[in-house]
């Protein structure tokens, strides 16, 4: 029990001060079994994880290993440690804001009424905690039959020693009759370091053309990483393969266990495929570079590549593409990687870059970066800076990855900005290695702090869809929004709130990734809320929004 308590404490505490950018203690509830730790200052987006299913085709019913890059693809934001309740229980924080959820206040109605007249949201499934999952993480994905797949950070079991977080991978089967409930099947319950399994899935899942499911766990595996004296593993990349016969068991395998803190520590967020079937991802710590990122975790994070075996039954091969050094280099990569047609990898870091931003938990305002592949396979990948955030009107500390359009421009969200409530930005290439950042929309700061916006996907008309972690408004527990371009260069983008979450029995604190079906309906998950009774504030939901 002592080890489990320490594990939970460490999991929650590291990011307890994560979001000290602009907000009071609204987002940092750390629930530890029967213990309840209140984070000191931060406002964790809790999503440290993720984002969309980068890396598979987002068309409904179609799975592939082709990276989703163009309009209609929810590329990006695969994973953001702050955004998915990082390091355990940061999203179970509803007791901090219980008073705010007694009813739906007029400000909620004022902000959401226009959207609610044309949009409709429903919870497809409410997690129950306990032997069921709790705290959904990152992205979900459809298969050809319309089933949904995803992961939860907690639940499924209670014997995951020493971290005691467990977690699950689940399948949701749609009802045969419209209006009936969806059915959940647990495909895997994580067992933790004690059994050399993963623990605490740190992002959602992606899938290949054969229906195999891929994801990451922040802890567990065979690695030697030690946290506060606890040997909890360095994290894993896993695969689940569908049964060969109907009704059979899914096959689970660990493709890679991170070896130690130099190899990579705490893989975070959804993975992404390239056209050759290689997997790309990020670890929030580790890599052997940088000493200023965290006292308990070693080093400042990595970007890695996993290549499938050349012969059946062989091992996946891991390559370290970049180790972040902090300082003027980035630190703590968010995940949410995207690739362009030339194989260049783009992403963001929460910290590092411009050293002018100094919060209680990090140094640096964060950056957008590019990693270019070498001319020859054995060469070194080259890092280039797309944008270093300054903490001024351009924002700071991006809370998720980026998405990319057909022209190669990158879009994302960040804290701060001209109205202090967060921004949606675009970084456009302007020739050579130069980029230009434009703020497309600035949120006005609310009484409880910034909205922590992130972007998830485009539609065929160039509209951007994304989520906020709180607000807009004092009584909303996050939202799904749409940003519409003006139709003329340099024009004003307009926002519509498609749904404002109001907490139990509705969802609360949505994850970044959104996918859509052929009708344009959006699907995602929330980390808390719903009808589950065993979690304070609810155990999370999977939802549908009809614009």
N, C-alpha and C positions, 0 to 999 in steps of 0.2 A: 504493500500500500504506500509505503514511503517513497518508493521509486516511482510509482504511478503519480503520486501527488507532485513530486519534483518534475516529472516529465510534463505534466499539464502546466505547471507553473512556468517552466521554461518555454514551452510552446506558445503560451499566451503573452508572456512578459516581453519577449523580444520586440514585438510590434505594438506593445501597449502605448508607446508614445509616437507611433508611426506618423500620425497625421497631426502634428502640432502646427501645421501651416497656418490655419486660420480659424480653428474651431475649438470650442470647449469640449468637455468630456461627454460627447454624444455617442461616439461610435466604438467605444473601447471596452464594452463589457466583456470580461473574460470569465466564462463559466467553467468551473473545474469540478465536475461531478457534483458533490454536495457543497463544494467551496465556490465562492463567487468573488473573483478578484476584479476590482474596478481599476481600469487603466488610468494612469495619471493625467495625461494631457492629450494624447493623440486622437485622431479621428479616423482610424483605419478604414480604408475602403473595404477592407475585408476581402477583397477579391483577389488577393494575391492569387491569382489564378485565373483568370483567365479569361481567356477570351474566346473568340469564336472558334469554330472548328477550322481553324486554319489548316489547310493541308488536305482537305478532301473537297470534292465537288459538292456545293451546297444545293444543287438542284434536288428537289424532293425525290426520294426513292432511288437516287443514284449515288453510288460511292465509287471513288477512284483514288489513285495516288497522285493525281495531278494537283498542283497547287492552285488554289482559287485566287485569281488575281484581278479579275475585271468586275464591271458592274454586276450586281446581283450576287456577289460573293461576299460573305461575311468574313473577309480575310482580316486577320489581326486580332489583337487583344487576347491572345490565347491564354495568357496567363499573367496574373499580376499578383504578387504576394500580398500586396496591401489590399488587393481588391477581393480576395476570396477568403477572408478570414484567416489570414496567414498564421502559420505556426500555431495552430490549433484554434482556440475558441474565441477569437476576437469578434466573430459575428454574433455570438450569443450574448448580445449586450442589451437586450430589450428592457431589462429591469432598470436601466439608467433612464429610460424615457417612458416609463409606464404612464406617468401623468399626462404625457403628450398624446396618448392614444385613446383617451376616454372620449369616444365619439369622433366624428369627422367635423373639424372646425370650418367656419365660413371661409377662411382663407383657402382651404383645400378645394372647396366647391368653386370658389372664384377662379382658381388657377386651372382646375381640371374640367370644368363644366363644358367648355367648348369642345375639348377632346372627347369627353365621355358621350357627347351627343352622337359622335360618328364612330367611336371605337368601343370595343367590347372586350373585356378580359375575363378569363375564367381559369381557375386552378384545376389542372388535369389530375394532379396527385398531390396529396399532403403527406410528407414523411412523418413517421410516428416515433422515431428514435428507438432506443433499446435494440432489439434484434433487427429492426428495420434501420434504414439509414437515417442520417441527420446532417444538416448543413451541406446542401448540394454545392459542388465546386465546379466552376468553369463551364465549358460548353457541353451541349447535348448534340446528338446526331440522329438522323433518320436512317433506317434501312429501306430496302425496296418494298417491304410489306407495310411500311408506315409505323413500325415500332420505333420508339425512342430509347436512346442509351445515354447514360451519364454516370457520374461518380459522386459520392458523398464523402466529406472529410471525416465524419464521425459515424457512430452507430455500427450495427451489424454484430458486434461482440463487445466484450468487456475484458478480454484476457490478453490484450495486446501489450505485453510487457517489453520495455519499461515505459514507453510513452503513453500507453493507455488511450490511444485515439482510435485505432482500428480504421473504420471506413469501409465503403462498399463500392462495387460497380453494379448498376441496376439496368433492367430493361422494363419499359412501360409498353404494354400492349393495348392498342385502342379497342374500344368496345365494338361488338358486332352491331349493336343498336345505338343510334345516336342518342346521347343524353345519359347513357349508362356510364358507370365509372371505368376508368382505365385500370388495368391489372398490372401490378408490379411483380417482377421476378428478380431475385438477387442472383447475379451471375458469379460474384466472388465477394467474400468477406475477408479483409486483410488480417493477417495474423501477427505482424510485427517482427521486430528484430529477433525475438526469442526463437522463432522458427525460420529466420533468415528470409522472411517475406517482407513486402513493403508495408507501409503504414501511413495513414493520413494522406490520401490522394490530393495532390496539390494543383490540380486543374481538371478540366473536363476530359472528354475523350474524342478521338477522331477515328476514322475507319477507312479501310482500303476497299478496293473493288470486289474483294472476296467476302466482305463482311467482317473481317477481323477488326477488333477494337484495340486502340493503343492509348496509353496514358502514362502518368507519372505519379509517384508517391514521394512526399517530401522526406520521409524517414524510412528506416528499415533497410532490408537487404543485408549483404555480407560485409559492407564497408566498416571501417574502424573509427568513424567520427564519434567524438565524445562531446556531450553538451552538459555543462555543470556537473561533471563527474559521471554522467550516465552514458554508456555506450549504446546509442540508439540507432546506429546506422547512418549512412550518408544519403540514402534515397535510391529509387529505382526507376527504370522504364519498363513497363509491362505490356503484354499482349494477351488478349482473350480471343479464342477462335471458336466459331459456332460449331455445334455438334454435327456430326456426319449424318445422323438419323434424327428425325423429328422426335422431340421429347428427350433427347439425350443431354448430357452434361457439356457445358462449355469447357474448353481446355485453357488453362491459365499457365503462362510462362513469364519469367523475368528475363527480359532481353539484355538488361545491363544493370549491374549494381555499381554505384559509384564507390570507388575504392577508399578514398580518404579525402581530406579537405583540399589537397592540391589538385586532385582529379575533378572535383566538383562537389558541392554540398548544398542540399535542399533544392533539387530540381523543381521548377515551378512553372505552372501554366500548361496550356494545351500545346501539343507538338504540331509540327507541320511537315508534310511530305514535299519532296521535289518530284520532278517527272520520272526520275530513275528509281523511286521508292526509298530514297534515303530520308531519315527522320532528322529534324532539327529542333533544338530546344535550348533552354537556358537554365542555369542554376543561380539561385539568388546569392549564394556565398560560394566560397572555395575558389580554386584556380591558382593559388600560389602567389598572387599579386595583391598589393594594397594592405595596409595595416590599420587604416582608420575607419573601417566600415562598421565594425561591431566588436565589442569586447568578448562576447560569448562565442561567436561564430568566427571562423577563420576566413580571411580574405574577402574580396569584393565581387565575386561572381564570374560566371563564364557563359559562353555560347558554345554549344557542342553539336556534333553531327554523328549519327549512328547509321552505318551502312549494313544492309542485309547480307547474310552469308552467301558466298558464291556457290557453295555446294549444300545440298539438303542436309540438315542436321548440324550445320556449322554454327559458329557464334557470330553475332553482330559485332562489327568493329566500330569502336568509338574514336573520334578525333576531336581534339580541343581546338576550336577555331579562334577563340580570343579569351584572354583572361583580363578582366577589368582591374585597373590599378588604383581607382579613386583619384583624388586630386583633380587635375584638369581632364583626365580620362573619366569615363563614366563609372558608376558603382551601382550594384544591386539591379541587374537587368530585370525588366518586368515580364519577360516572356512575350507572347503575342507577336511572334516573328512573322514576317512575310518575305516572299521571294519575288524578284522580278524575272523577266524573261531571260536575263543573262546570268541568273543564279546568284545575284547580289542579295544578301540577307539584310533586312532592315528591322530595327527595333528601338526601344527606348530604355533608359535607365532612370530609376527614381531619384538617385543622388549622383554626386560627382559633377564633373563639368565646371560650371562657374561656381567658384567658392564663396560667392556673396551670400548664398542662402545657407543659414545655419539654424537648424531647429534642435529640439532636445534629442532627436534621434538620428540625425544625419547631417552631413556636410555636403553642400552642393545643391544646385537647382535642378540637376538632371539634364539629360540630353537625348537627342535622336541621333542614331548612328547607322552607318552602313558598313557591312563586311563584304569585301570583294574577293571572289575565289582566285586562286593562283592560276597562272597559265598552264602549269603542269600539275598533275595530281599530287605530287609530293611536296609542292611548294607551300608557302606561308600565306594565309589569308591576311588581307590588308584592311585595317580599320580606318574609316574616315568619318569626320563629324558632319552631320547634316545640320544640326542646330543645337547650340548650348543655350538653355533657358537662363534668363537673367534675374527672374523674380520681379520684373517690372510688368509692363503691359503684355509681354509675350508669355506670361505665366511661369510656372515652376513645378517641379516634381510631378511629371506625368504619371497618372495612375493606371495606365494600361499600355498596350502596344499600339500599333498603327495599322491602318488599312491603306490600300494602294489602288489608284484608279488606272484607267487605260493609258493615260499620259505619263504615268510614273510619279505623280504627285502623291504625297503621303498625308494622311489625316489622322488626328488623334485628339486627346483631351488632356488638360493639365489643370493644376490648381492656380489660384490667384487671378492675375489678369487685371484689366482696367477697372472692373467692377468688383473685384476681389472674390467673386463666387465661382471662379473657374472659367475655362475657355474651351472652345473647339477650334483647332488650328489646322492650317494646311501648310506643308513645306513642299514647294514646287521647284524642280530643277530649272536653272536659268543658264546653263552652259558650263562646261568643264566640271569642276567639283563644287560649284557654287549653288546654293539653294536660297530661296526666299520664303520666309515665314509670314503668313497672313492670319490674323485672328478672324475667323468666320462668325463667331458668336461669343458673346461674353455674358455669363450669368451674374446677376446681382446678388451680392452676399446676403444671406438670410441670418436671422437672429442666432441660429445654431451653427453658423459657419458656412463654408463653401459647399457646393453640391457634388464635388468630386465627379465630374462628367467623364465619360469615356465613349468611344465610338465603336460600333460593332460591324456594320455592313452598309452596302449601297443597295438601292433597287435599280431597275432598268432605266429609270428617269433621272438618275443621279442624286436622288434624295439620300441623306445619311440618317441611319438609325443608330441610337445609342441608349445609354442608361445613365441615370444619376443615382448616387448612393443614398442621399437624403434629399428631401424637397423635390421640386420647388415648393416653397411654402413651409410654414412652421410645422404642419401636422402630417406631411407626407413622408413615408419611409422609402423614398426613392421613386423613380419613374422610368418609363420608356418614352423616348421622344423621337421626333422626326425633324430634321433640318432640311428645308427646301431652298434650293438656289433661286436667285432672282431671275435667271434667264439671260442676264446681261453681265458682261465682264465688270467686276468691281461692284456689283450690286449687293444689296443687303440680303442675307439669308434669314429666313423666318422659321421660328420654332413652333411646333405643335406638341403638346403633352398628350400622348396617346393613352397613357394610363398612369395614374398616381397611386402607388401602393399605400395602404392604410393600416397594415399589420393585421393580426388575427381577426377573423379567419382568412383575410386576404394575405398575400405574401408580403414580405418586407426585405429591403436591401437586395435588389436584383443583382445577379451576376452579369458580367459584361456581355458574354456571347449571346447572340440572337441568330436563329436560323429561320427560314421561311419555307412555306409550302408553295405549290403552284398557284394558289389563290392569293398569295401575298400575306397570309396570316403569319405572325411572328411567334416564335417559341423560345422560351428560356427558363431560367430557374431563379429562385430567391433563396437566400441563405437562411432566413428565419421566416416566421409567420406561418400561416396555414392552420390546419385543424389538429395537428399533433399535440398531445397533452403531456408528453413526458419531457419536453424541452421548455424551459422558461422562454416565453415569447414565440413558441412554435418551432418546429423542426425543419421548416423550409418547404418549398413547393416547386413543382414544374407547372408553368403557365402557358396560356395561349392568348395573344392579343390580336384582335381583328381590326385593322385600321379602318 
